[in-house]
Amino acid sequence: MKKALLVINPSAGGEKAKHYRHAATAKLASYFDEVEVKETQKGGDARDFARAAAKEKIDSVFVMGGDGTVNEGISGLAEQDYRPKFGFFPLGTVNDLARALDIPINPQEAIDALDFEHTKPLDIGKINDHYFMNVIAIGVIPEAVRDVSAEDKTKFGKMAYLISGLKKIVQNETYAFALEVDGEEILVESTTLLIGLTNSIGGHENFLPDAEVNDGLLHLVYLKDSNLLESIKAIPSLVQGVTDSNQSIGYRTFEKAHIALTNKHSLGTNVDGDEGDDLPVDVTILPSHLTVYSGR
């Protein structure tokens, strides 16, 4: 008997989840013998529900919510001895993983398009003892994300992050990073360092055009900007999509890295849009770690 768990974040997408709950449940019930529905009440619930489902060895876990809820669902399954297949219905502002997997951004369209026979392997990133599905941002970006209010996200959508990021870049506070990437030591002075897993970052689907959801690689991008003029020169490279290093952008792929500062100052990270650990951090890839329902 095939069983599925549907975890719903009722506050996601401006509380839109209640409008799609019945349609999602009916879609799952058309394929699975049993569908259990749980609603989150606080942060960490989706992770805990998914982890319990893995221990129960059910067939599939689905979540309905934004990127944070999707991250929690994946985190609950990561590195479990048995890992159910994973699926999700996007209700977030950015929905990067949905974009990377060709899942419709409209929730109803995502429900209608779900094909239970169409899955693919999905890489998962690990930062210290936590997991991520899309991106780690270090430098001015975490500060910019924190500055975006719920009102701005509702009003401007994903553009709210770009506007806030540009404001921070103008301030041009740089950091001296000491990286050990696949055994190679690299010193970097930059305002911004990004580690991506998929082609889509911040809702920009061509940010890392060579990145695949199952290529077994992490993608490091950093700005070569010790002053404001260099920051401005880097923007066209980011907009056009990063495929190689140039005078303004550093880029390379890797499997394992240690990231620290050369001084003793404290600097936080942003992991899939939420606050992460302060530096130093260890980052690694878990290749083809989950089986995910994807678009065609």
Secondary structure as UniProt FT lines:
FT   STRAND          3..8
FT   TURN            10..11
FT   HELIX           12..15
FT   HELIX           17..29
FT   TURN            30..31
FT   STRAND          34..39
FT   TURN            43..44
FT   HELIX           45..56
FT   STRAND          60..65
FT   HELIX           67..77
FT   TURN            78..79
FT   STRAND          85..90
FT   HELIX           96..100
FT   TURN            101..102
FT   HELIX           107..113
FT   TURN            116..117
FT   STRAND          119..127
FT   TURN            128..129
FT   STRAND          130..132
FT   STRAND          135..139
FT   HELIX           140..147
FT   HELIX           150..156
FT   TURN            157..158
FT   HELIX           159..171
FT   STRAND          175..181
FT   TURN            182..183
FT   STRAND          184..190
FT   STRAND          192..196
FT   TURN            202..203
FT   TURN            205..206
FT   TURN            209..210
FT   TURN            213..214
FT   STRAND          218..223
FT   HELIX           228..240
FT   STRAND          249..254
FT   STRAND          256..261
FT   STRAND          269..271
FT   TURN            272..273
FT   STRAND          274..275
FT   STRAND          281..293
//
